[in-house]
């Protein structure tokens, strides 16, 4: 595993930065090997991520990796914490405990950073609930904001797919597994 920032790719460790949201402590994360908010991934996906970042730059954005490698210990800790806070049904909808795709280091959760503002554009409305994290939630909506969300999600998905990444089995618009040998799935 390698750190993204060593390759000038932007990102931060999702759980390190959301301790309160998931009732975590830094000591719990440190105990399972997470010592800071740096993102690790398998070295095999560095080049495709760099190439995707170049395409995003052409559109006025940078790639921003919100989560990369997760050890099985982190999966188990997060599962327990999420079930306690959000319930088993909601947790099972978002956390794939059978495959644990992030444990390979070849899965990433991706967002964008607007080059002009340095801020992350909103890719969904949090008030739309959990369903808004899945592909095409905004596809048939006619209001301008929903159209903007759908366009940004499609930019994200199409760019990642053109660089060998595929949507994960849960079909969240931001989760990608590096599987260039398989057909595009959006």
Secondary structure, DSSP 8 states (H G I E B T S, - for coil): -EEGGGGT-EE--TTGGGTTTTT--HHHHHHTT--SS--EE-GGGHHHHHHHHHHHHHTTEEEEEEE----HHHHHHHHHHHHHHH-HHHHHHH--TTT-GGGGS-EEEEEEEETTT-S---SS-GGG-GGGGBTTTTTT--SHHHHHHHHHHHHHHHHHHTTTEEE-TT-BTTEEEE-TTS----
